[in-house]
């Protein structure tokens, strides 16, 4: 009446089955009671062979699930042994099954891709403008484990056919990728968004540089003038998002109206509202050379100097620092060479005081300190 003694219990598992082995100290039959918990509820078919080395396959299991089991074995005298509770967990080497791939919300720049899996898995979309997926673009992996998947593709080109595949991996890194599908983005009817309009003025160069940004590659234009009628346009055909155009030959202390414009690759145009700038020049000219006195005769003298910007030409001169005479040329120039006439007399050297004054287009004046020159009154020497 002694039941079999069970020892060396072991279990080897797959995704859907488990092979349970054990030994008994006498010949006995083999059966397994199993279930999701220690209440069991299921039995394998009784193996009536009386052996000491036992092997029973439990099939029809679910991957990655813990099962409880116990061994029931009887000898030929019907003495029975039932072991204490044991447990095992099946493996998971099966990738998710992907289905119901769809796209929705298609615009010129974006689309939403959805699909389902038969188990919890992560989400990613692979896409390309070429059917061979070269170059390959991928969305950022969404590591949330779900069975209903949603991924948004953004930054797409308008009127373009895209090929895509969806990819999901379960918690055991079993991954599957769908076959290729495709969609074509809508035509772009949205103009660029213009922002960050600014200007910088170079008073010496009499230029104004206008800058702005757009949210997509676009060309550049600036309409400008003294009124909101503008009248003059400068442009650049390059498609960029950071724009810069320079207006030249602006007048000092003059208000200008301007607006910027950008057109994208799909001929959608946007014009900004009116803006203004004024070239406020408060810096007087700077002498870059001179003044020096050249070509002095008994009755003439040439004063020579240069300025760093266009400016008028003026010399105040006289026998004292109170000056009594002026040379004035209102034309704007960089090089100044006025000739003073009707001064001095033959036969006498005469000292003159002078200063130069130069005024730029904005009315900023530079006046030098007092200086002197002496006329050459030496009469000519007659020989022969």
Steps between C-alpha positions, in 0.01 A plus 500: 500500500797736451443767233770594251762750610532790252832680446700701245205710384591728207316701236613627159277759337421650161252768403204260499606186684696359790672162534501385862732216606553312823611166638337252736658229712269240343308458182198731488270672256511877413258791512519879552234722655550865397340843477555876539502470880518234769137409437626342176193385307665308216649149463721346240393164360610222731807320373439142615851381430672399823847650498750655739605783263199712417443769235169675437435781248249766600382673182267783404662748736516878455839671452650689793250367757569342836335161555466290815523122481539186708590141415265207557656154473375152600673165517346174381351439846311830461708676764491869402731797557404863435785752526491842654423802280757589231506789254647589162479793257479457126735689271408767245683492168200593288496855357182705506252456217438835328163577343263784403768736368339830401591864444285806566518877545706536182619858429779650292746454787367227731311173536389270784579126476303249713511121543421226751698208645381181664712573807646803675789645299687822424448720191717632217455596135765458230449718191666630185423672171643192324349151490838347593498713817831667416549743659315360801322731742361387836280650765619509859428166665194518726587256779150494647365144470152514344286297263351802320779705344501862375803679351502848344734578210581870465730718291404324176529650154180597322370310195743216569451122504635335815551130568471378857514193724392467862711319757414364845692298759358337812650506849725203409650687203313288248467740210297502179486743209207533265510490123524832317206737461493851351323834499536828310499830688260775404588804292646785707260796507640659817725806459815536709471649847718813522648598836790685667509794255784737588736749338849639555630824350855580390493878505841543341420262213143635471357147505228319694503120538157339550482152659216259580424129539243263349375163622584333167752556219390806300646769277549862611381842391481848651276777366611843622454871441411831662130410518288185535488496122864384524618511137823302521550125551811295569494121509692173531370180337674259741268290720607553861346542846735780615464798267719808452485775236688833495351827376767737367521875436259602775475867595605611849229606743232374264222263604453200271204262481563133424336160500656157458365216287570128468369235259543128571580219257129460421443866401324592826586865565495703823555875541563664835325810622664841456815580699719811514859597567691829505871544434582729792859610439653701787866427426703777332751418228855405595801635313702204378777724369588869522422774493826602340591805290645431156588700191537839672568797274493872558125515443368138534512207737361149474365331815490121483316247727289181488200385705366155589156579358348725238500860621506863382815711454553827687801712597478805729810719460633849562785703636393416857325216678179700468507408130332724247473278195339167415531239232186284485420203273172328595566187296560184704843348449764284671801697367514875550745728310369858498719771348496833682550792261539877525727482803838652573693722258808476286809619677382424855463184708163507678390279789142369487295324763261223391282215616308240301139404559328199349134398541350159417158435348341480845629846594774376735794743481872466561700822552877493541702725728678811372805455279712734285678514170725764341465613140807508282542866403839461340482660154619301204865534402554609141812360339656517160 
